[in-house]
Amino acid sequence: MSVCPLPSKLSPTGPIPGSPTTSDPLHGSFRSSRSQAHAEQAEHRAQALLADAELHRLLSVPRHGPHEGPRARDIFVNRNLRMSGIELVGFDMDYTLAIYHMRRLEELAYDMTLARLISERGYPSVIGRLQYDHHFVMRGLAVDKENGNLLKMDRFGYVGRAWHGLRPLDREVWRALYRNQRVRLREPRFAWIDTLFALPEAWLFAGIIELLESLGQRVDYGRLYDDIREAIDSVHRDNSLKREVRKDLSRYVFQDPELGPALHKLRSGGKRLFLLTNSAWDYTDVVMRYLLDGQLAEYPNWRNYFDYVVTLASKPAFFAEQRPFLELEVAGPGEEARVVGEASGLERGKVYQGGNLVQFEQYTRRAGERILYVGDHIYGDILKSKKTSLWRTCMIVQEIEDEITYTYGQRERIERLAEVERTRARLEEEVGDHKNLLNQLDRTLERGELTAEAQAKLEEQRREAKVALDTLRRALREATEIADALEREVEEGFNPYWGLLFKEGSENSRFGEQVERYACLYTSRVSNFLYDSPLQYYRSLRNLMPHEQAGAWSAKLSPEGGEGVPPGDN
């Protein structure tokens, strides 16, 4: 049998052949009659399903939510999560169930830490004149303890913004230190500002450097940061900060009238609830009474909402170490508890401290993906729980309400910016095409093998191409300047020093990348669960590859994401 070989040249329009004897493509030419019959049957069933008038009527009724305009209080989804499979929902307290008035609490922590730096760490009293500027700090910054800088990185770890003291880092210094390297937060040189509690330490670091260096003093940046950390830790460790908060809870803690109903809705959906907090019992009891007592008649005391209450959990050690659960005997409201002894189980109505992940799963008879934990701290609540267990996670990011509301208000400017960006991309392509055309014309003219008429024609074509190229270049410069100005205005309108929380340059910020990577869900407050079913199926969109974004029809397949582990995790 003779074989007729295919032509040796590839077709400019058809796919690469996969057979030595036919023009069939490498893949996509295999169809069994059985699968084809099933597909045709499915096509007929699809037509019937989509044409069902009663079904269309039912689905045309809009799902009513409480919010119009910006979706600042939605629950956002990184990985699909079926709430019908969740049996146990846990909550951190600080900045999760209890939403603090950020600016007031920051200023309180700042003032107390500053006083300790002077009285206990030997810093000059002149630093006491520093006034806290809450605009200068946000979550997601890194401290370069070696060079005394604050940094904001994109998702790849490249530095987009840098400040030394309270001034932008000199551009040449920025290039020398960061242009060709990523910030790797695991290195001891860097510290990560990933909690709202840590914001005052970032400003103290920058403010003290600015002040002392302006007075001609040399600053040991590493020691300064360590001293700030020790001072602010001591303020938390000896409960002096929380004692001040307890004196005036209404000044520092918001009451959310939707919190109780949200917890009740989860319980009504068959979920058991637990509280897992690093705060001690006496502080926990005072804050939770303030938040929940009296909200719903079915729950005369805040503890009635929860099946298990664990205090002084020492997260992230809770997820990695084997500390025992200790049962507590509690007295009156807000009073310190007495340790009864080591617990042999967890019971509703009792209070515990300490504990560990392994025993928690044993005692509750719930484990892995049947547990959803809600917290505000990427490392202590989210990352560690993801890396040491299969718990599903929801991160509370209260700042997202500000960012979504702000960008919604800037939507006309952002739409104009997007239009200019599309124009700039087209201009760049056209500049490249016209430069290539000029190069081709120049080479043809240089060879000199043309008639006078042909040469005159090509020279005229070259003049026209050169005029067009100059016009395109001017427009490209103009578009670039406009885009830069609009983008700067949008970003600095949110924060004049650091821009948007979830964005850095043309990429997601490092903070945004970590939220996306480690949190299955994220939202601004726990009460947002009130507006979804306790059996909700939270669906994420599948990440499209560039060839799909460019129009490949595989983008239409499986539009929803998966329920697997975060990208890059085992």
VEXKOLKE-682777 format. One line per field, with one value per residue (C-alpha): residue number from 1; x, y, z. Coordinates in nm, 2 decimals, always signed. Example, Ala and Ser with C-alpha at 12.3 -4.5 7.8 and 13.67 -1.06 7.14 Angstrom:
2
i	(1 / 2)
c1	(+1.23 / +1.37)
c2	(-0.45 / -0.11)
c3	(+0.78 / +0.71)
***
This chain:
570
i	(1 / 2 / 3 / 4 / 5 / 6 / 7 / 8 / 9 / 10 / 11 / 12 / 13 / 14 / 15 / 16 / 17 / 18 / 19 / 20 / 21 / 22 / 23 / 24 / 25 / 26 / 27 / 28 / 29 / 30 / 31 / 32 / 33 / 34 / 35 / 36 / 37 / 38 / 39 / 40 / 41 / 42 / 43 / 44 / 45 / 46 / 47 / 48 / 49 / 50 / 51 / 52 / 53 / 54 / 55 / 56 / 57 / 58 / 59 / 60 / 61 / 62 / 63 / 64 / 65 / 66 / 67 / 68 / 69 / 70 / 71 / 72 / 73 / 74 / 75 / 76 / 77 / 78 / 79 / 80 / 81 / 82 / 83 / 84 / 85 / 86 / 87 / 88 / 89 / 90 / 91 / 92 / 93 / 94 / 95 / 96 / 97 / 98 / 99 / 100 / 101 / 102 / 103 / 104 / 105 / 106 / 107 / 108 / 109 / 110 / 111 / 112 / 113 / 114 / 115 / 116 / 117 / 118 / 119 / 120 / 121 / 122 / 123 / 124 / 125 / 126 / 127 / 128 / 129 / 130 / 131 / 132 / 133 / 134 / 135 / 136 / 137 / 138 / 139 / 140 / 141 / 142 / 143 / 144 / 145 / 146 / 147 / 148 / 149 / 150 / 151 / 152 / 153 / 154 / 155 / 156 / 157 / 158 / 159 / 160 / 161 / 162 / 163 / 164 / 165 / 166 / 167 / 168 / 169 / 170 / 171 / 172 / 173 / 174 / 175 / 176 / 177 / 178 / 179 / 180 / 181 / 182 / 183 / 184 / 185 / 186 / 187 / 188 / 189 / 190 / 191 / 192 / 193 / 194 / 195 / 196 / 197 / 198 / 199 / 200 / 201 / 202 / 203 / 204 / 205 / 206 / 207 / 208 / 209 / 210 / 211 / 212 / 213 / 214 / 215 / 216 / 217 / 218 / 219 / 220 / 221 / 222 / 223 / 224 / 225 / 226 / 227 / 228 / 229 / 230 / 231 / 232 / 233 / 234 / 235 / 236 / 237 / 238 / 239 / 240 / 241 / 242 / 243 / 244 / 245 / 246 / 247 / 248 / 249 / 250 / 251 / 252 / 253 / 254 / 255 / 256 / 257 / 258 / 259 / 260 / 261 / 262 / 263 / 264 / 265 / 266 / 267 / 268 / 269 / 270 / 271 / 272 / 273 / 274 / 275 / 276 / 277 / 278 / 279 / 280 / 281 / 282 / 283 / 284 / 285 / 286 / 287 / 288 / 289 / 290 / 291 / 292 / 293 / 294 / 295 / 296 / 297 / 298 / 299 / 300 / 301 / 302 / 303 / 304 / 305 / 306 / 307 / 308 / 309 / 310 / 311 / 312 / 313 / 314 / 315 / 316 / 317 / 318 / 319 / 320 / 321 / 322 / 323 / 324 / 325 / 326 / 327 / 328 / 329 / 330 / 331 / 332 / 333 / 334 / 335 / 336 / 337 / 338 / 339 / 340 / 341 / 342 / 343 / 344 / 345 / 346 / 347 / 348 / 349 / 350 / 351 / 352 / 353 / 354 / 355 / 356 / 357 / 358 / 359 / 360 / 361 / 362 / 363 / 364 / 365 / 366 / 367 / 368 / 369 / 370 / 371 / 372 / 373 / 374 / 375 / 376 / 377 / 378 / 379 / 380 / 381 / 382 / 383 / 384 / 385 / 386 / 387 / 388 / 389 / 390 / 391 / 392 / 393 / 394 / 395 / 396 / 397 / 398 / 399 / 400 / 401 / 402 / 403 / 404 / 405 / 406 / 407 / 408 / 409 / 410 / 411 / 412 / 413 / 414 / 415 / 416 / 417 / 418 / 419 / 420 / 421 / 422 / 423 / 424 / 425 / 426 / 427 / 428 / 429 / 430 / 431 / 432 / 433 / 434 / 435 / 436 / 437 / 438 / 439 / 440 / 441 / 442 / 443 / 444 / 445 / 446 / 447 / 448 / 449 / 450 / 451 / 452 / 453 / 454 / 455 / 456 / 457 / 458 / 459 / 460 / 461 / 462 / 463 / 464 / 465 / 466 / 467 / 468 / 469 / 470 / 471 / 472 / 473 / 474 / 475 / 476 / 477 / 478 / 479 / 480 / 481 / 482 / 483 / 484 / 485 / 486 / 487 / 488 / 489 / 490 / 491 / 492 / 493 / 494 / 495 / 496 / 497 / 498 / 499 / 500 / 501 / 502 / 503 / 504 / 505 / 506 / 507 / 508 / 509 / 510 / 511 / 512 / 513 / 514 / 515 / 516 / 517 / 518 / 519 / 520 / 521 / 522 / 523 / 524 / 525 / 526 / 527 / 528 / 529 / 530 / 531 / 532 / 533 / 534 / 535 / 536 / 537 / 538 / 539 / 540 / 541 / 542 / 543 / 544 / 545 / 546 / 547 / 548 / 549 / 550 / 551 / 552 / 553 / 554 / 555 / 556 / 557 / 558 / 559 / 560 / 561 / 562 / 563 / 564 / 565 / 566 / 567 / 568 / 569 / 570)
c1	(+0.00 / +0.15 / +0.14 / +0.10 / +0.29 / +0.15 / +0.31 / +0.62 / +0.51 / +0.27 / -0.06 / -0.08 / -0.44 / -0.49 / -0.37 / -0.05 / -0.13 / -0.11 / -0.12 / +0.15 / -0.12 / -0.42 / -0.48 / -0.64 / -0.51 / -0.29 / -0.60 / -0.97 / -1.03 / -1.15 / -1.53 / -1.70 / -2.05 / -2.16 / -2.03 / -2.17 / -2.51 / -2.50 / -2.40 / -2.68 / -2.93 / -2.79 / -2.84 / -3.21 / -3.24 / -3.07 / -3.31 / -3.61 / -3.46 / -3.38 / -3.73 / -3.92 / -4.16 / -4.24 / -3.87 / -3.80 / -4.07 / -3.91 / -3.56 / -3.66 / -3.76 / -3.46 / -3.28 / -3.34 / -3.04 / -3.01 / -2.77 / -2.80 / -2.51 / -2.16 / -2.14 / -1.93 / -2.09 / -2.09 / -1.92 / -1.64 / -1.53 / -1.18 / -1.26 / -1.60 / -1.76 / -2.08 / -2.22 / -2.44 / -2.12 / -2.02 / -2.12 / -1.91 / -1.85 / -1.58 / -1.51 / -1.22 / -1.33 / -1.11 / -1.16 / -1.39 / -1.70 / -1.59 / -1.53 / -1.32 / -1.32 / -0.98 / -0.86 / -0.95 / -0.79 / -0.48 / -0.43 / -0.48 / -0.22 / +0.01 / +0.00 / +0.06 / +0.35 / +0.51 / +0.50 / +0.67 / +0.94 / +1.03 / +0.99 / +1.11 / +1.33 / +1.53 / +1.41 / +1.44 / +1.13 / +1.13 / +0.96 / +0.66 / +0.57 / +0.50 / +0.14 / -0.01 / -0.12 / -0.36 / -0.34 / +0.02 / -0.03 / -0.23 / -0.22 / +0.01 / +0.32 / +0.66 / +0.93 / +1.28 / +1.46 / +1.80 / +1.75 / +1.47 / +1.21 / +0.84 / +0.75 / +0.44 / +0.49 / +0.29 / +0.18 / +0.53 / +0.71 / +0.84 / +0.85 / +0.62 / +0.63 / +0.89 / +0.92 / +1.21 / +1.08 / +0.80 / +0.95 / +0.94 / +1.26 / +1.50 / +1.45 / +1.82 / +1.83 / +1.51 / +1.66 / +1.98 / +1.79 / +1.48 / +1.47 / +1.61 / +1.50 / +1.18 / +1.10 / +1.09 / +0.90 / +1.05 / +1.39 / +1.46 / +1.54 / +1.17 / +0.86 / +0.51 / +0.23 / -0.06 / -0.29 / -0.49 / -0.33 / +0.01 / -0.06 / +0.07 / +0.41 / +0.45 / +0.39 / +0.61 / +0.89 / +0.87 / +0.79 / +1.08 / +1.33 / +1.21 / +1.24 / +1.57 / +1.75 / +1.62 / +1.80 / +2.12 / +2.10 / +2.20 / +1.93 / +1.98 / +1.68 / +1.68 / +1.69 / +1.43 / +1.18 / +1.25 / +1.20 / +0.87 / +0.76 / +0.85 / +0.68 / +0.35 / +0.36 / +0.39 / +0.09 / -0.11 / +0.05 / -0.02 / -0.37 / -0.32 / -0.46 / -0.77 / -0.82 / -0.86 / -1.10 / -1.31 / -1.36 / -1.54 / -1.65 / -1.88 / -1.59 / -1.38 / -1.61 / -1.90 / -2.23 / -2.36 / -2.74 / -2.72 / -2.46 / -2.70 / -2.94 / -2.66 / -2.54 / -2.89 / -2.94 / -2.63 / -2.76 / -3.10 / -2.94 / -2.80 / -2.45 / -2.28 / -2.09 / -1.77 / -1.56 / -1.18 / -1.00 / -0.66 / -0.82 / -0.85 / -1.19 / -1.25 / -1.20 / -1.39 / -1.69 / -1.71 / -1.68 / -1.92 / -2.18 / -2.16 / -2.20 / -2.47 / -2.66 / -3.02 / -3.01 / -3.25 / -3.49 / -3.39 / -3.04 / -3.05 / -2.67 / -2.41 / -2.28 / -2.61 / -2.51 / -2.20 / -2.16 / -1.79 / -1.60 / -1.22 / -1.01 / -0.64 / -0.60 / -0.25 / -0.31 / -0.11 / +0.04 / -0.32 / -0.29 / +0.07 / +0.14 / -0.01 / -0.12 / -0.40 / -0.75 / -0.80 / -1.15 / -1.24 / -1.47 / -1.62 / -1.75 / -1.94 / -1.95 / -1.60 / -1.42 / -1.12 / -1.18 / -1.02 / -0.86 / -1.04 / -0.80 / -0.73 / -1.04 / -1.12 / -1.37 / -1.56 / -1.91 / -2.17 / -2.21 / -1.86 / -1.56 / -1.20 / -0.86 / -0.56 / -0.60 / -0.49 / -0.63 / -0.60 / -0.79 / -1.04 / -1.13 / -1.14 / -1.37 / -1.61 / -1.62 / -1.58 / -1.27 / -1.13 / -1.36 / -1.66 / -1.53 / -1.53 / -1.32 / -1.37 / -1.09 / -0.91 / -0.54 / -0.38 / -0.10 / -0.27 / -0.62 / -0.60 / -0.26 / -0.18 / -0.52 / -0.49 / -0.14 / -0.20 / -0.56 / -0.82 / -1.05 / -1.22 / -1.15 / -1.32 / -1.12 / -1.27 / -1.13 / -1.32 / -1.13 / -1.28 / -1.60 / -1.40 / -1.22 / -1.53 / -1.73 / -1.45 / -1.38 / -1.76 / -1.76 / -1.46 / -1.63 / -1.65 / -1.28 / -1.19 / -1.39 / -1.21 / -0.88 / -0.96 / -1.05 / -0.72 / -0.53 / -0.70 / -0.61 / -0.25 / -0.22 / -0.34 / -0.11 / +0.19 / +0.10 / +0.06 / +0.39 / +0.56 / +0.40 / +0.49 / +0.85 / +0.87 / +0.72 / +0.98 / +1.26 / +1.14 / +1.11 / +1.46 / +1.62 / +1.44 / +1.56 / +1.91 / +1.95 / +1.90 / +1.77 / +1.46 / +1.34 / +1.31 / +0.93 / +0.93 / +1.18 / +0.97 / +0.67 / +0.85 / +1.00 / +0.65 / +0.52 / +0.81 / +0.73 / +0.36 / +0.47 / +0.71 / +0.44 / +0.20 / +0.46 / +0.53 / +0.16 / +0.13 / +0.43 / +0.29 / -0.05 / +0.13 / +0.32 / -0.01 / -0.20 / +0.07 / +0.08 / -0.30 / -0.32 / -0.05 / -0.22 / -0.57 / -0.43 / -0.23 / -0.54 / -0.76 / -0.50 / -0.38 / -0.74 / -0.78 / -0.45 / -0.20 / +0.10 / +0.02 / -0.27 / -0.53 / -0.51 / -0.56 / -0.36 / +0.00 / +0.10 / -0.07 / -0.09 / -0.27 / -0.08 / +0.10 / -0.18 / -0.44 / -0.25 / -0.24 / -0.61 / -0.68 / -0.44 / -0.53 / -0.89 / -1.17 / -1.41 / -1.35 / -1.59 / -1.61 / -1.80 / -1.95 / -2.31 / -2.28 / -2.38 / -2.72 / -2.81 / -2.72 / -2.87 / -2.69 / -2.68 / -2.54 / -2.31 / -2.04 / -1.91 / -1.58 / -1.49 / -1.23 / -0.90 / -0.87 / -0.53 / -0.42 / -0.51 / -0.87 / -0.88 / -0.79 / -1.10 / -1.04 / -1.37 / -1.24 / -1.30 / -1.67 / -1.61 / -1.63 / -1.66 / -1.66 / -1.35 / -1.28 / -1.29 / -0.93 / -0.64 / -0.49 / -0.25 / +0.10 / +0.00 / +0.02)
c2	(+0.00 / +0.33 / +0.63 / +0.98 / +1.21 / +1.54 / +1.86 / +1.95 / +2.31 / +2.42 / +2.59 / +2.95 / +2.90 / +2.54 / +2.35 / +2.15 / +1.80 / +1.51 / +1.22 / +1.13 / +1.06 / +1.29 / +1.65 / +1.57 / +1.79 / +1.65 / +1.64 / +1.69 / +1.44 / +1.15 / +1.10 / +0.78 / +0.72 / +0.65 / +0.98 / +1.17 / +1.02 / +1.11 / +1.47 / +1.50 / +1.37 / +1.63 / +1.90 / +1.82 / +1.81 / +2.15 / +2.30 / +2.17 / +2.29 / +2.64 / +2.67 / +2.57 / +2.86 / +2.79 / +2.75 / +3.08 / +3.25 / +3.12 / +3.22 / +3.56 / +3.67 / +3.87 / +3.77 / +4.05 / +4.18 / +4.47 / +4.68 / +4.90 / +5.04 / +4.92 / +4.56 / +4.66 / +4.40 / +4.10 / +3.78 / +3.73 / +3.39 / +3.26 / +2.89 / +2.73 / +2.65 / +2.46 / +2.58 / +2.27 / +2.07 / +2.29 / +2.16 / +2.38 / +2.76 / +2.92 / +3.29 / +3.50 / +3.79 / +4.09 / +4.26 / +3.98 / +3.96 / +4.28 / +4.55 / +4.82 / +5.19 / +5.16 / +5.52 / +5.55 / +5.22 / +5.29 / +5.62 / +5.46 / +5.19 / +5.45 / +5.68 / +5.39 / +5.25 / +5.59 / +5.64 / +5.30 / +5.37 / +5.68 / +5.54 / +5.19 / +5.18 / +5.50 / +5.70 / +6.08 / +6.26 / +6.46 / +6.17 / +6.23 / +6.53 / +6.30 / +6.30 / +5.99 / +6.01 / +5.72 / +5.80 / +5.70 / +5.33 / +5.04 / +4.67 / +4.49 / +4.70 / +4.55 / +4.70 / +4.68 / +4.67 / +4.69 / +5.01 / +5.18 / +5.18 / +5.10 / +4.91 / +4.81 / +4.52 / +4.37 / +4.00 / +3.90 / +4.07 / +4.36 / +4.69 / +4.95 / +5.22 / +5.29 / +5.55 / +5.63 / +5.81 / +6.02 / +6.09 / +5.90 / +5.70 / +5.86 / +5.70 / +5.61 / +5.45 / +5.26 / +5.13 / +5.02 / +4.84 / +4.69 / +4.73 / +4.39 / +4.18 / +4.05 / +4.11 / +3.77 / +3.82 / +3.50 / +3.68 / +3.82 / +4.16 / +4.21 / +4.24 / +4.21 / +4.45 / +4.21 / +4.30 / +4.61 / +4.59 / +4.64 / +4.97 / +5.20 / +5.02 / +5.10 / +5.47 / +5.48 / +5.32 / +5.58 / +5.88 / +5.82 / +5.77 / +6.10 / +6.29 / +6.16 / +6.18 / +6.54 / +6.61 / +6.46 / +6.15 / +5.81 / +5.55 / +5.17 / +5.06 / +4.70 / +4.79 / +5.06 / +4.81 / +4.55 / +4.81 / +4.92 / +4.56 / +4.49 / +4.80 / +4.74 / +4.37 / +4.46 / +4.69 / +4.40 / +4.14 / +4.31 / +4.40 / +4.77 / +4.85 / +4.63 / +4.78 / +5.12 / +4.98 / +4.82 / +5.15 / +5.29 / +5.01 / +5.23 / +5.46 / +5.17 / +4.90 / +4.92 / +4.74 / +4.57 / +4.51 / +4.25 / +4.03 / +3.84 / +3.77 / +3.65 / +3.40 / +3.29 / +3.23 / +3.01 / +2.81 / +2.78 / +2.63 / +2.34 / +2.48 / +2.46 / +2.77 / +2.82 / +3.11 / +3.07 / +3.38 / +3.48 / +3.72 / +3.62 / +3.52 / +3.84 / +4.07 / +3.83 / +3.82 / +4.20 / +4.25 / +3.97 / +4.09 / +4.43 / +4.29 / +4.03 / +4.04 / +4.16 / +4.15 / +3.85 / +3.71 / +3.35 / +3.42 / +3.58 / +3.55 / +3.57 / +3.22 / +3.08 / +3.15 / +2.92 / +2.55 / +2.59 / +2.88 / +2.88 / +3.17 / +3.24 / +3.00 / +3.13 / +3.12 / +3.04 / +2.80 / +2.65 / +2.51 / +2.37 / +2.27 / +2.03 / +2.25 / +2.10 / +2.24 / +2.38 / +2.40 / +2.73 / +2.82 / +3.16 / +3.40 / +3.73 / +3.94 / +4.04 / +3.88 / +3.66 / +3.28 / +3.01 / +2.70 / +2.39 / +2.14 / +1.98 / +1.91 / +1.56 / +1.70 / +2.01 / +2.07 / +2.33 / +2.58 / +2.55 / +2.78 / +2.67 / +2.82 / +2.70 / +2.38 / +2.25 / +2.16 / +1.78 / +1.76 / +2.02 / +1.79 / +1.49 / +1.65 / +1.81 / +1.50 / +1.75 / +1.79 / +1.92 / +2.07 / +2.04 / +2.33 / +2.70 / +2.94 / +3.32 / +3.55 / +3.88 / +3.78 / +3.63 / +3.45 / +3.37 / +3.29 / +3.21 / +3.09 / +2.86 / +2.70 / +2.63 / +2.49 / +2.26 / +2.15 / +2.13 / +2.39 / +2.62 / +2.99 / +3.33 / +3.64 / +3.96 / +4.26 / +4.56 / +4.80 / +4.66 / +4.85 / +5.17 / +5.06 / +4.94 / +5.24 / +5.48 / +5.32 / +5.31 / +5.69 / +5.71 / +5.49 / +5.76 / +5.84 / +5.47 / +5.41 / +5.69 / +5.56 / +5.21 / +5.37 / +5.56 / +5.24 / +5.05 / +5.34 / +5.34 / +4.96 / +5.01 / +5.30 / +5.09 / +4.83 / +5.08 / +5.25 / +4.91 / +4.83 / +5.17 / +5.14 / +4.80 / +4.94 / +5.23 / +4.98 / +4.77 / +5.08 / +5.20 / +4.87 / +4.86 / +5.22 / +5.15 / +4.86 / +5.11 / +4.86 / +5.07 / +5.27 / +5.64 / +5.61 / +5.32 / +5.50 / +5.82 / +5.62 / +5.45 / +5.78 / +5.93 / +5.62 / +5.66 / +6.03 / +5.94 / +5.65 / +5.89 / +6.15 / +5.89 / +5.75 / +6.09 / +6.14 / +5.81 / +5.87 / +6.21 / +6.05 / +5.76 / +6.01 / +6.20 / +5.88 / +5.77 / +6.10 / +6.11 / +5.75 / +5.81 / +6.12 / +5.95 / +5.64 / +5.85 / +6.06 / +5.75 / +5.57 / +5.86 / +5.97 / +5.65 / +5.68 / +5.96 / +5.75 / +5.39 / +5.39 / +5.12 / +4.83 / +4.55 / +4.69 / +4.79 / +4.92 / +4.71 / +4.40 / +4.29 / +4.40 / +4.14 / +4.17 / +4.11 / +3.81 / +3.66 / +3.71 / +3.55 / +3.26 / +3.16 / +3.27 / +3.07 / +3.36 / +3.72 / +3.99 / +4.31 / +4.18 / +3.87 / +4.01 / +3.99 / +3.62 / +3.74 / +3.80 / +3.46 / +3.12 / +2.91 / +2.65 / +2.88 / +2.75 / +3.02 / +3.00 / +3.15 / +3.22 / +3.01 / +3.18 / +3.21 / +3.16 / +3.44 / +3.24 / +3.20 / +3.57 / +3.63 / +3.45 / +3.07 / +2.90 / +2.69 / +3.00 / +2.91 / +2.56 / +2.52 / +2.89 / +2.83 / +2.76 / +2.46 / +2.38 / +2.26 / +2.39 / +2.73 / +2.76 / +2.64 / +2.46 / +2.09)
c3	(+0.00 / -0.10 / +0.13 / -0.01 / +0.22 / +0.31 / +0.18 / +0.39 / +0.44 / +0.71 / +0.62 / +0.73 / +0.84 / +0.93 / +1.24 / +1.25 / +1.10 / +1.34 / +1.09 / +0.83 / +0.57 / +0.64 / +0.71 / +1.05 / +1.33 / +1.61 / +1.84 / +1.80 / +1.52 / +1.74 / +1.77 / +1.86 / +1.74 / +2.09 / +2.24 / +1.94 / +2.00 / +2.37 / +2.27 / +2.02 / +2.28 / +2.53 / +2.27 / +2.24 / +2.62 / +2.65 / +2.40 / +2.60 / +2.93 / +2.81 / +2.64 / +2.95 / +3.01 / +3.38 / +3.46 / +3.28 / +3.49 / +3.82 / +3.72 / +3.60 / +3.96 / +4.08 / +4.40 / +4.64 / +4.83 / +5.08 / +4.88 / +4.58 / +4.37 / +4.48 / +4.60 / +4.90 / +5.13 / +4.90 / +5.00 / +4.74 / +4.63 / +4.55 / +4.56 / +4.53 / +4.86 / +4.93 / +5.26 / +5.26 / +5.33 / +5.62 / +5.96 / +6.19 / +6.15 / +6.37 / +6.43 / +6.56 / +6.78 / +6.74 / +6.40 / +6.30 / +6.52 / +6.69 / +6.43 / +6.60 / +6.52 / +6.35 / +6.38 / +6.75 / +6.84 / +6.63 / +6.81 / +7.15 / +7.07 / +6.92 / +7.22 / +7.47 / +7.26 / +7.22 / +7.60 / +7.66 / +7.41 / +7.61 / +7.96 / +7.91 / +7.60 / +7.66 / +7.35 / +7.37 / +7.49 / +7.16 / +6.99 / +7.21 / +6.98 / +6.69 / +6.58 / +6.44 / +6.07 / +5.99 / +5.62 / +5.60 / +5.69 / +5.55 / +5.56 / +5.32 / +5.37 / +5.44 / +5.67 / +5.54 / +5.88 / +5.72 / +5.53 / +5.73 / +5.45 / +5.42 / +5.10 / +4.90 / +4.66 / +4.38 / +4.37 / +4.24 / +4.53 / +4.33 / +4.50 / +4.35 / +4.62 / +4.89 / +5.16 / +5.39 / +5.70 / +5.58 / +5.23 / +4.91 / +4.87 / +4.63 / +4.28 / +4.24 / +4.58 / +4.50 / +4.18 / +4.36 / +4.64 / +4.48 / +4.11 / +4.03 / +4.33 / +4.49 / +4.85 / +5.01 / +5.34 / +5.49 / +5.51 / +5.86 / +5.70 / +5.63 / +5.85 / +5.71 / +5.83 / +5.78 / +6.07 / +6.16 / +6.51 / +6.34 / +6.17 / +6.45 / +6.45 / +6.08 / +6.14 / +6.45 / +6.25 / +5.97 / +6.20 / +6.44 / +6.15 / +6.00 / +6.32 / +6.45 / +6.11 / +6.06 / +6.39 / +6.26 / +6.47 / +6.34 / +6.36 / +6.40 / +6.20 / +6.31 / +6.67 / +6.63 / +6.48 / +6.74 / +7.02 / +6.87 / +6.84 / +7.20 / +7.32 / +7.13 / +7.22 / +7.59 / +7.56 / +7.43 / +7.65 / +7.99 / +7.88 / +7.93 / +7.59 / +7.64 / +7.99 / +7.82 / +7.56 / +7.83 / +8.00 / +7.69 / +7.46 / +7.26 / +7.17 / +7.03 / +6.92 / +6.67 / +6.75 / +6.44 / +6.47 / +6.19 / +6.37 / +6.59 / +6.31 / +6.09 / +6.35 / +6.41 / +6.04 / +6.03 / +6.33 / +6.17 / +5.87 / +6.08 / +6.15 / +6.48 / +6.58 / +6.78 / +6.90 / +6.88 / +7.00 / +7.13 / +7.38 / +7.75 / +7.89 / +8.09 / +7.78 / +7.55 / +7.78 / +7.81 / +7.43 / +7.33 / +7.58 / +7.43 / +7.08 / +7.12 / +7.45 / +7.39 / +7.01 / +6.98 / +7.24 / +7.15 / +7.28 / +7.63 / +7.66 / +7.39 / +7.48 / +7.36 / +7.00 / +7.03 / +7.08 / +7.18 / +7.33 / +7.33 / +7.46 / +7.48 / +7.18 / +7.09 / +6.72 / +6.51 / +6.76 / +6.79 / +6.44 / +6.47 / +6.84 / +7.09 / +7.38 / +7.58 / +7.63 / +7.98 / +8.12 / +8.29 / +8.57 / +8.50 / +8.75 / +8.70 / +8.38 / +8.27 / +8.56 / +8.53 / +8.50 / +8.71 / +8.54 / +8.66 / +8.49 / +8.16 / +7.95 / +7.81 / +7.57 / +7.45 / +7.58 / +7.50 / +7.78 / +7.90 / +7.84 / +7.75 / +7.68 / +7.48 / +7.29 / +6.95 / +6.61 / +6.64 / +6.97 / +6.85 / +6.55 / +6.78 / +7.04 / +6.79 / +6.56 / +6.27 / +6.06 / +5.73 / +5.48 / +5.71 / +5.91 / +5.80 / +6.00 / +5.97 / +6.07 / +5.99 / +6.01 / +5.70 / +5.90 / +6.23 / +6.11 / +5.74 / +5.62 / +5.91 / +5.92 / +5.54 / +5.56 / +5.86 / +5.79 / +5.52 / +5.70 / +5.46 / +5.53 / +5.51 / +5.57 / +5.71 / +5.53 / +5.66 / +5.44 / +5.12 / +5.18 / +5.15 / +4.83 / +4.65 / +4.74 / +4.65 / +4.31 / +4.24 / +4.29 / +4.05 / +3.78 / +3.51 / +3.55 / +3.56 / +3.24 / +3.07 / +3.19 / +3.05 / +2.71 / +2.70 / +2.80 / +2.51 / +2.27 / +2.40 / +2.34 / +1.98 / +1.93 / +2.04 / +1.79 / +1.51 / +1.60 / +1.57 / +1.24 / +1.09 / +1.21 / +1.04 / +0.72 / +0.72 / +0.77 / +0.48 / +0.26 / +0.36 / +0.27 / -0.06 / -0.14 / -0.03 / -0.27 / -0.56 / -0.81 / -0.90 / -1.19 / -1.14 / -1.13 / -0.88 / -0.66 / -0.66 / -0.57 / -0.28 / -0.15 / -0.15 / +0.04 / +0.29 / +0.35 / +0.42 / +0.65 / +0.84 / +0.88 / +1.01 / +1.25 / +1.39 / +1.44 / +1.61 / +1.84 / +1.95 / +2.02 / +2.21 / +2.43 / +2.49 / +2.58 / +2.81 / +3.00 / +3.02 / +3.15 / +3.41 / +3.53 / +3.56 / +3.72 / +3.97 / +4.06 / +4.11 / +4.33 / +4.53 / +4.59 / +4.79 / +4.97 / +4.88 / +4.99 / +4.89 / +4.65 / +4.65 / +4.90 / +4.65 / +4.36 / +4.30 / +3.96 / +3.69 / +3.92 / +4.23 / +4.54 / +4.76 / +5.02 / +4.75 / +4.62 / +4.97 / +5.02 / +4.69 / +4.76 / +5.11 / +5.17 / +5.01 / +5.08 / +5.18 / +5.29 / +5.50 / +5.80 / +5.95 / +5.92 / +5.54 / +5.58 / +5.68 / +5.31 / +5.18 / +5.24 / +5.50 / +5.23 / +4.97 / +4.70 / +4.67 / +4.31 / +4.18 / +3.82 / +3.67 / +3.60 / +3.23 / +3.05 / +2.81 / +2.50 / +2.64 / +2.73 / +2.37 / +2.25 / +2.25 / +2.30 / +2.58 / +2.79 / +2.78 / +2.92 / +3.30 / +3.38 / +3.75 / +3.96 / +4.17 / +4.54 / +4.57 / +4.77 / +4.70 / +4.40 / +4.48 / +4.80 / +4.85)
***
